[in-house]
Amino acid sequence: MAVSIDLTNTERRVSTAEFALRMNISEKELYDRIKTGRVTRPIKDGRKNYWLNSYVLSCIIHEENSTLTSE
């Protein structure tokens, strides 16, 4: 039996690796985008960096919209 998880309604912490994977970019590219201001800096919890899922989803939607309109 396959289980489907809806990531759009769950507010949770998203790691750097997962954020980069969901954006289909490398972690280095993600940090470059943080440096240039295209992505906000992560929230720190001790040594761990994370973003909230709602922010990651908004970045993905914004990225898709800019890709669709640039063609």
Buried (B, 14 or more C-beta within 10 A) or exposed (E): EEEEEEEEEEEEBBBBEBBBBBBEBEEEEBBEBBEEEEBEEBEEEEEEBBBBBBBBBEBBEEBEEEEEEEE
